[in-house]
Amino acid sequence: MLKRVIETIIRYNMFEPGQRIGVAVSGGADSMCLFHILRELAPKWALKLTVLHLDHCLRGEESRNDAEFVQQMAAEVGIPVIVSQVDVPAILAKEGGNLEATARQVRKDFLLSFVRSGAVDKVAVGHTRSDQAETVLFRLLRGSGTTGIAGIPPVSHDGLVRPLLEVGRQEVEKFLRERSIKWREDSTNRDLSLARNRIRHKLLPALAREWNPAIEQVLTRMALVARDEEQYWAEQMDRLASEQLLRRDEGVFVQASVIRQLPAAVARRLIRRVFETIRGDLRRVDFRHTEEVLWLAQNSHGHGRVQTPGVEVLRSYDWIRFSLLSDLKAEFPHYQLPLIVPGQVTIPGQRTLLRLELIEHTGQQESRASGSRYNEREGELDWSRLPTPLVLRNWRPGDRYRPVGHAAVEKVKSLFQRSKVPLWERQSWPVLTGGGEILWTRRFGAAVKYAAAPDAEVVMRIREVENFTGRRNRTEAV
């Protein structure tokens, strides 16, 4: 058994010489086995051990006795011990939630706090091959894909390591009995109202008895294969995400046409990667949510919306935007800003500036075509003909004007539709007015009536530029 644990530690490069290792010890068989094995192996890597114990306050006197047991054991062998207490029932009473999930998260936060603070380099926890089999079966029954059935990783990126992951629970108890090492039994481990206990005490034994005596090994091999496949796919998704996902202040964007062209297996993984990118995790995001987004991308045009846990997914033309619900406002507020020329103003919600300059026409200037503009965010108006007051506001439903190059008055909404401007860009779209008339809009340019002709003596030049003094509304690869 010691040889297999050493092989596991070496295979997954769990420890470096001289590291400080926190050992999570609840007092149960698995954690006591882990502690005594690491005590034996510590000289091999010159490890400095610290025992970490958390009382969840779930079992009253029994929990307190567990803490005392661990403290006494550590003191007897001269290993530092840190015992802490978190009132999980109080947390549940205040915030609600699932007992098992809350207790598990509280314990994880407790252990990782020592890694984050630098008190230890890593924390070793006592998950065994039996825990792995139970986890894989539990997730399989819940409908998890390969990500879920990859099970418990030997090494987690956050600093948790699991040296006993290739050792079964029966071997653990045999090890303890042979060395006359005592351990504590958690009474909740016999509570069959808990799903994991039913799997441990009923389902797995029945499968071993009636289907395959080696069911535990079968499930752990399945986890190993799934984990290797997940590692391969993670590398492929890193590459694909960097090529196809865009992150901006308001969310993560991907083109529907990209999703449609990918094989379904790849598209699902890309969608899950977007959820993970914007949320930070995939909790409560299940197969149904992925399929809804996949369906949203299937149409070649139009708009659509999918509500998922914590994230709004909005499709507009060929773009799909994933935004955290906490970052979205129910409705973008209208803005109406008086303008001084020359001058500049920040466009609300855009993180860009609108600059207004006055340019006098001289004989040396290059001739300009009527309504000339340098790009979609610049334009020129005849200063002498502009009505006042000048006001910058956002687009409003019903806005209409006749831009240069158009034969008649157009609704701005129609211009949006023809140019396939996504819905989320329209609310704060800048519109320059004078005396209540539209003089210029982004992309669609100057109104025919007020566009600067080649012989205009004074021209008001409009330029939209990025605001480098504030948080930039940049687009970047994920």
C-alpha positions as CSV (number, residue, x, y, z in Angstrom):
1,M,0.0,0.0,0.0
2,L,2.8,2.4,0.9
3,K,4.5,1.6,-2.4
4,R,1.3,2.5,-4.4
5,V,0.9,5.7,-2.5
6,I,4.5,6.7,-3.3
7,E,3.8,5.8,-7.0
8,T,0.7,8.0,-6.9
9,I,2.6,10.9,-5.4
10,I,5.4,10.6,-7.9
11,R,3.1,10.1,-10.9
12,Y,1.2,13.3,-10.3
13,N,4.1,15.3,-8.9
14,M,2.2,16.0,-5.7
15,F,5.1,17.2,-3.5
16,E,8.3,19.1,-4.0
17,P,11.2,18.7,-1.5
18,G,10.9,20.8,1.6
19,Q,7.2,21.8,1.1
20,R,4.9,22.7,3.9
21,I,1.9,20.4,3.7
22,G,-1.4,20.8,5.5
23,V,-3.1,17.4,6.2
24,A,-6.9,17.5,6.4
25,V,-7.8,15.2,9.3
26,S,-11.4,14.7,10.4
27,G,-10.6,11.8,12.6
28,G,-12.2,9.3,10.3
29,A,-10.5,6.2,8.9
30,D,-9.4,7.8,5.6
31,S,-7.9,10.9,7.1
32,M,-6.2,9.0,9.9
33,C,-4.7,6.7,7.3
34,L,-3.5,9.6,5.2
35,F,-1.9,11.3,8.2
36,H,0.1,8.3,9.4
37,I,1.2,7.4,5.8
38,L,2.4,11.0,5.3
39,R,4.2,10.9,8.6
40,E,6.1,7.8,7.4
41,L,6.8,9.3,4.0
42,A,7.6,12.9,5.1
43,P,11.4,12.3,5.3
44,K,11.5,11.1,1.7
45,W,10.5,14.7,0.6
46,A,11.5,16.5,3.8
47,L,7.9,17.6,4.2
48,K,6.8,19.8,7.1
49,L,3.3,18.7,8.1
50,T,0.5,20.6,9.9
51,V,-2.8,19.0,10.8
52,L,-6.0,20.9,9.8
53,H,-9.3,20.1,11.4
54,L,-12.7,21.8,10.9
55,D,-15.7,21.3,13.2
56,H,-18.9,21.9,11.2
57,C,-21.1,22.0,14.4
58,L,-23.4,19.4,12.8
59,R,-23.2,16.7,15.4
60,G,-23.0,18.5,18.7
61,E,-20.9,16.6,21.3
62,E,-19.8,14.1,18.8
63,S,-18.2,16.9,16.6
64,R,-16.4,18.4,19.7
65,N,-15.1,14.9,20.6
66,D,-13.7,14.5,17.1
67,A,-11.8,17.8,17.4
68,E,-10.4,16.8,20.8
69,F,-9.4,13.3,19.3
70,V,-7.5,15.0,16.5
71,Q,-5.8,17.5,18.8
72,Q,-4.7,14.8,21.1
73,M,-3.4,12.5,18.3
74,A,-1.4,15.4,16.8
75,A,0.1,16.4,20.2
76,E,1.2,12.8,20.9
77,V,3.3,12.7,17.7
78,G,4.5,16.3,17.9
79,I,2.8,17.6,14.8
80,P,1.3,21.2,14.8
81,V,-2.5,21.2,14.6
82,I,-5.0,23.9,13.8
83,V,-8.6,23.4,14.8
84,S,-11.4,25.7,13.7
85,Q,-15.1,25.8,13.9
86,V,-17.8,27.0,11.4
87,D,-21.5,26.9,12.4
88,V,-22.9,25.3,9.2
89,P,-26.5,25.1,10.6
90,A,-26.4,28.8,11.2
91,I,-25.3,29.4,7.6
92,L,-28.1,27.2,6.3
93,A,-30.7,29.0,8.4
94,K,-29.5,32.4,7.1
95,E,-28.8,31.6,3.4
96,G,-30.6,28.3,2.7
97,G,-29.1,25.6,0.5
98,N,-28.1,22.0,0.6
99,L,-26.5,20.6,3.7
100,E,-23.9,18.4,2.1
101,A,-22.9,21.0,-0.5
102,T,-22.7,23.8,2.1
103,A,-20.6,21.6,4.5
104,R,-18.3,20.6,1.6
105,Q,-17.8,24.1,0.4
106,V,-17.1,25.4,4.0
107,R,-14.5,22.7,4.5
108,K,-12.9,23.5,1.1
109,D,-12.7,27.2,1.9
110,F,-11.2,26.4,5.3
111,L,-8.5,24.2,3.8
112,L,-7.7,26.5,0.9
113,S,-7.4,29.5,3.1
114,F,-4.1,28.1,4.3
115,V,-2.8,27.8,0.8
116,R,-4.0,31.3,-0.1
117,S,-2.4,32.8,2.9
118,G,0.9,31.1,2.2
119,A,0.8,29.1,5.5
120,V,1.2,25.9,3.6
121,D,2.1,25.0,0.0
122,K,-0.5,22.3,-0.5
123,V,-3.2,20.5,1.4
124,A,-3.5,16.7,1.3
125,V,-7.0,15.3,1.7
126,G,-8.0,11.7,2.2
127,H,-10.1,10.8,-0.8
128,T,-9.8,7.2,-1.7
129,R,-10.5,5.0,-4.7
130,S,-13.8,4.1,-3.1
131,D,-14.7,7.9,-2.9
132,Q,-13.8,8.1,-6.5
133,A,-16.1,5.3,-7.5
134,E,-19.0,6.7,-5.5
135,T,-18.5,10.2,-7.0
136,V,-18.4,8.8,-10.6
137,L,-21.5,6.7,-10.1
138,F,-23.3,9.6,-8.3
139,R,-22.6,12.0,-11.2
140,L,-23.4,9.4,-13.8
141,L,-26.9,8.9,-12.2
142,R,-27.4,12.7,-12.3
143,G,-26.7,12.8,-16.0
144,S,-23.2,14.3,-16.1
145,G,-21.0,14.2,-19.2
146,T,-17.4,13.3,-19.3
147,T,-16.4,16.4,-17.3
148,G,-18.5,15.1,-14.4
149,I,-17.5,11.4,-14.6
150,A,-13.8,12.4,-14.7
151,G,-14.4,12.5,-11.0
152,I,-12.0,13.7,-8.3
153,P,-8.6,14.8,-9.7
154,P,-5.5,13.6,-8.0
155,V,-4.2,17.2,-8.0
156,S,-6.4,20.2,-8.1
157,H,-5.2,23.5,-9.5
158,D,-6.1,25.3,-6.3
159,G,-3.6,23.3,-4.2
160,L,-5.4,20.1,-3.0
161,V,-3.6,16.8,-3.5
162,R,-5.0,13.3,-2.9
163,P,-2.3,10.7,-2.2
164,L,-4.8,7.9,-1.4
165,L,-6.8,8.1,-4.6
166,E,-5.7,4.7,-5.8
167,V,-6.3,2.9,-2.5
168,G,-9.6,1.3,-1.6
169,R,-11.5,1.9,1.7
170,Q,-11.0,-1.8,2.8
171,E,-7.3,-1.4,2.4
172,V,-7.4,1.8,4.5
173,E,-9.1,0.0,7.4
174,K,-6.7,-3.0,7.1
175,F,-3.7,-0.6,7.3
176,L,-5.1,1.0,10.5
177,R,-6.0,-2.3,12.2
178,E,-2.5,-3.8,11.5
179,R,-0.9,-0.8,13.2
180,S,-3.5,-0.5,16.0
181,I,-4.4,3.0,14.9
182,K,-7.7,4.3,16.3
183,W,-10.2,6.4,14.3
184,R,-13.6,8.0,14.8
185,E,-16.8,7.0,13.1
186,D,-19.0,9.8,11.8
187,S,-22.6,8.8,12.6
188,T,-23.9,10.7,9.6
189,N,-22.1,8.2,7.3
190,R,-24.9,5.8,8.2
191,D,-27.7,8.2,7.4
192,L,-29.5,6.7,4.3
193,S,-31.4,9.8,3.7
194,L,-28.2,11.2,2.1
195,A,-27.8,10.1,-1.5
196,R,-24.1,9.4,-1.2
197,N,-24.7,7.1,1.7
198,R,-27.3,5.1,-0.3
199,I,-24.8,4.7,-3.1
200,R,-22.0,3.6,-0.6
201,H,-24.1,1.2,1.5
202,K,-26.7,-0.1,-1.0
203,L,-26.1,0.6,-4.7
204,L,-22.4,-0.2,-5.0
205,P,-22.6,-3.4,-2.9
206,A,-25.6,-4.5,-5.0
207,L,-23.7,-3.8,-8.3
208,A,-20.6,-5.7,-7.0
209,R,-22.8,-8.6,-5.9
210,E,-25.1,-8.9,-8.9
211,W,-23.1,-7.4,-11.8
212,N,-19.4,-7.0,-11.4
213,P,-17.3,-7.7,-8.3
214,A,-14.7,-5.2,-9.6
215,I,-17.2,-2.4,-10.0
216,E,-15.1,0.0,-8.0
217,Q,-12.1,-0.5,-10.2
218,V,-14.3,-0.2,-13.3
219,L,-15.6,3.2,-12.2
220,T,-12.2,4.5,-11.3
221,R,-10.8,3.4,-14.7
222,M,-13.7,5.2,-16.3
223,A,-12.7,8.4,-14.3
224,L,-9.1,8.0,-15.5
225,V,-10.1,7.8,-19.1
226,A,-12.5,10.6,-18.9
227,R,-10.0,12.8,-17.1
228,D,-7.4,12.2,-19.8
229,E,-9.9,13.1,-22.5
230,E,-10.9,16.2,-20.5
231,Q,-7.3,17.3,-20.4
232,Y,-7.0,16.9,-24.2
233,W,-10.2,18.8,-24.8
234,A,-9.2,21.5,-22.4
235,E,-6.2,22.2,-24.5
236,Q,-8.3,22.2,-27.7
237,M,-10.8,24.6,-26.1
238,D,-8.1,27.0,-25.0
239,R,-7.0,27.3,-28.6
240,L,-10.6,27.6,-30.0
241,A,-11.7,30.0,-27.3
242,S,-8.7,32.3,-28.0
243,E,-9.7,32.3,-31.7
244,Q,-13.5,32.6,-31.4
245,L,-14.5,34.2,-28.1
246,L,-14.5,38.0,-27.6
247,R,-14.6,39.5,-24.1
248,R,-15.9,43.0,-23.7
249,D,-17.1,45.0,-20.7
250,E,-20.7,43.8,-21.2
251,G,-20.0,40.1,-21.6
252,V,-18.5,37.3,-23.7
253,F,-19.4,37.2,-27.4
254,V,-19.4,34.4,-29.9
255,Q,-20.7,34.2,-33.5
256,A,-23.7,31.9,-34.1
257,S,-22.3,30.9,-37.4
258,V,-19.1,29.6,-35.7
259,I,-21.2,27.4,-33.4
260,R,-23.3,26.1,-36.3
261,Q,-20.2,25.1,-38.3
262,L,-18.6,23.1,-35.4
263,P,-19.3,19.4,-34.7
264,A,-22.0,19.2,-32.0
265,A,-19.4,17.7,-29.5
266,V,-17.1,20.7,-30.0
267,A,-19.9,23.3,-30.0
268,R,-21.2,22.0,-26.7
269,R,-17.8,22.3,-25.1
270,L,-17.3,25.8,-26.5
271,I,-20.6,26.9,-25.0
272,R,-19.7,25.4,-21.7
273,R,-16.3,27.2,-21.9
274,V,-18.2,30.5,-22.4
275,F,-20.3,29.8,-19.3
276,E,-17.2,29.0,-17.3
277,T,-15.4,32.1,-18.5
278,I,-18.1,34.5,-17.5
279,R,-19.3,32.8,-14.3
280,G,-16.0,31.4,-13.0
281,D,-17.6,27.9,-12.7
282,L,-20.2,25.6,-14.1
283,R,-22.3,25.0,-11.1
284,R,-26.0,24.6,-11.9
285,V,-25.2,24.8,-15.7
286,D,-26.5,21.5,-17.0
287,F,-27.1,19.8,-20.4
288,R,-30.4,21.5,-20.9
289,H,-28.9,25.0,-20.8
290,T,-26.1,24.0,-23.2
291,E,-28.7,22.6,-25.6
292,E,-30.9,25.7,-25.4
293,V,-27.9,27.9,-26.5
294,L,-27.0,25.4,-29.2
295,W,-30.6,25.6,-30.5
296,L,-30.4,29.4,-30.3
297,A,-27.4,29.4,-32.6
298,Q,-29.0,27.0,-35.2
299,N,-31.1,29.7,-37.0
300,S,-29.3,31.6,-39.6
301,H,-30.8,35.0,-38.6
302,G,-33.0,36.8,-36.1
303,H,-33.0,37.3,-32.4
304,G,-33.6,35.2,-29.3
305,R,-32.9,34.9,-25.6
306,V,-32.2,32.1,-23.2
307,Q,-32.2,32.6,-19.4
308,T,-29.7,30.3,-17.5
309,P,-28.5,30.3,-13.9
310,G,-27.0,33.7,-13.4
311,V,-26.4,34.4,-17.1
312,E,-28.5,36.0,-19.8
313,V,-27.8,34.6,-23.3
314,L,-29.0,37.0,-26.1
315,R,-28.8,36.3,-29.8
316,S,-28.9,39.2,-32.3
317,Y,-28.2,38.5,-35.9
318,D,-24.9,36.5,-36.0
319,W,-23.7,37.4,-32.5
320,I,-24.6,35.7,-29.2
321,R,-23.8,37.6,-26.0
322,F,-23.4,36.0,-22.6
323,S,-23.9,38.5,-19.8
324,L,-24.0,38.1,-16.0
325,L,-27.5,39.0,-14.8
326,S,-26.0,41.0,-12.0
327,D,-24.2,43.2,-14.5
328,L,-27.3,43.9,-16.6
329,K,-29.6,46.9,-16.0
330,A,-33.3,46.4,-16.5
331,E,-33.3,49.2,-19.0
332,F,-30.5,51.5,-20.2
333,P,-31.3,55.0,-19.0
334,H,-31.9,57.7,-21.7
335,Y,-29.3,60.3,-21.8
336,Q,-29.5,63.9,-23.2
337,L,-26.3,66.0,-23.0
338,P,-26.0,69.6,-24.1
339,L,-22.9,70.2,-26.2
340,I,-20.3,73.0,-26.4
341,V,-18.3,73.4,-29.6
342,P,-15.4,73.0,-29.7
343,G,-15.5,70.4,-26.9
344,Q,-15.9,66.7,-26.1
345,V,-18.2,64.5,-24.1
346,T,-18.1,60.9,-23.0
347,I,-20.9,58.8,-24.5
348,P,-22.8,57.1,-21.7
349,G,-22.4,53.4,-21.7
350,Q,-19.9,53.4,-24.4
351,R,-16.6,54.4,-22.8
352,T,-15.8,56.5,-25.9
353,L,-15.6,60.2,-26.5
354,L,-17.4,62.4,-29.0
355,R,-15.1,65.2,-30.1
356,L,-16.5,68.3,-31.8
357,E,-14.0,70.6,-33.7
358,L,-14.5,73.7,-35.8
359,I,-12.4,73.8,-38.9
360,E,-12.2,76.9,-41.2
361,H,-12.1,76.2,-44.9
362,T,-9.1,77.6,-46.7
363,G,-7.9,77.4,-50.3
364,Q,-5.1,75.1,-49.3
365,Q,-7.5,72.5,-47.9
366,E,-8.3,69.4,-49.9
367,S,-11.6,69.4,-51.6
368,R,-14.3,67.4,-49.7
369,A,-17.2,65.5,-51.2
370,S,-20.5,66.5,-49.7
371,G,-21.1,64.6,-46.5
372,S,-17.5,63.3,-46.4
373,R,-16.7,61.1,-43.5
374,Y,-13.4,59.4,-42.7
375,N,-14.9,56.2,-41.2
376,E,-18.1,55.0,-39.5
377,R,-17.4,57.2,-36.5
378,E,-16.6,60.5,-38.1
379,G,-18.5,63.1,-40.0
380,E,-18.6,66.8,-41.0
381,L,-21.5,69.3,-40.8
382,D,-21.9,72.8,-42.1
383,W,-21.5,75.0,-39.0
384,S,-23.3,78.0,-40.5
385,R,-26.6,76.0,-41.0
386,L,-26.8,74.0,-37.8
387,P,-29.9,74.7,-35.6
388,T,-29.4,75.0,-31.9
389,P,-29.2,73.9,-29.2
390,L,-26.9,71.1,-30.0
391,V,-27.6,68.0,-27.9
392,L,-26.2,64.4,-27.8
393,R,-28.7,61.7,-26.9
394,N,-29.2,58.0,-27.4
395,W,-31.4,56.5,-30.1
396,R,-35.1,56.5,-29.4
397,P,-37.7,54.3,-31.1
398,G,-39.3,56.4,-33.9
399,D,-36.1,58.3,-34.7
400,R,-35.9,59.1,-38.4
401,Y,-33.8,61.3,-40.8
402,R,-32.4,61.3,-44.3
403,P,-28.6,60.4,-44.2
404,V,-26.3,61.4,-47.0
405,G,-26.6,59.0,-49.9
406,H,-30.2,58.1,-49.2
407,A,-33.1,59.1,-51.4
408,A,-35.6,59.5,-48.6
409,V,-36.1,59.8,-44.9
410,E,-35.4,56.5,-43.1
411,K,-36.2,55.1,-39.7
412,V,-33.0,54.6,-37.7
413,K,-34.4,51.2,-36.7
414,S,-34.5,50.3,-40.4
415,L,-30.9,51.3,-40.7
416,F,-30.0,49.2,-37.7
417,Q,-31.8,46.2,-39.3
418,R,-30.1,46.6,-42.7
419,S,-26.7,47.0,-41.0
420,K,-27.4,44.2,-38.6
421,V,-26.6,46.2,-35.5
422,P,-27.1,43.9,-32.5
423,L,-29.9,44.8,-30.1
424,W,-27.6,45.5,-27.2
425,E,-25.7,48.2,-29.1
426,R,-28.8,50.2,-30.0
427,Q,-29.9,51.4,-26.5
428,S,-26.9,53.7,-26.1
429,W,-26.3,54.5,-29.8
430,P,-25.3,58.2,-30.1
431,V,-27.5,60.6,-32.0
432,L,-26.5,64.3,-32.5
433,T,-29.4,66.7,-32.7
434,G,-29.9,70.4,-33.2
435,G,-33.1,72.2,-32.5
436,G,-34.7,68.8,-32.1
437,E,-33.6,67.5,-35.6
438,I,-31.2,64.7,-36.2
439,L,-28.0,66.0,-37.6
440,W,-25.7,62.9,-37.4
441,T,-25.7,59.4,-36.1
442,R,-22.9,56.9,-35.6
443,R,-22.2,54.8,-38.7
444,F,-25.1,56.3,-40.8
445,G,-23.5,59.7,-40.9
446,A,-24.7,63.3,-41.5
447,A,-28.1,64.4,-42.5
448,V,-28.3,65.5,-46.1
449,K,-29.7,68.9,-45.0
450,Y,-26.8,69.7,-42.8
451,A,-23.8,67.8,-44.3
452,A,-20.8,70.0,-45.1
453,A,-20.5,70.8,-48.8
454,P,-17.1,71.4,-50.4
455,D,-17.5,75.1,-50.3
456,A,-18.5,75.3,-46.6
457,E,-16.6,78.0,-44.8
458,V,-16.6,76.5,-41.3
459,V,-17.1,72.8,-40.7
460,M,-18.0,71.1,-37.5
461,R,-16.0,67.8,-37.5
462,I,-17.4,65.0,-35.4
463,R,-15.1,62.3,-34.2
464,E,-15.8,59.3,-31.9
465,V,-12.6,58.1,-30.2
466,E,-11.8,55.7,-27.4
467,N,-11.7,57.1,-23.9
468,F,-8.2,56.3,-22.7
469,T,-8.7,58.1,-19.4
470,G,-11.4,55.7,-18.1
471,R,-12.1,52.0,-18.3
472,R,-11.9,51.1,-21.9
473,N,-14.7,49.4,-23.7
474,R,-12.2,47.2,-25.4
475,T,-12.7,43.9,-27.3
476,E,-10.2,41.3,-26.5
477,A,-9.7,37.6,-27.1
478,V,-10.6,35.3,-24.2
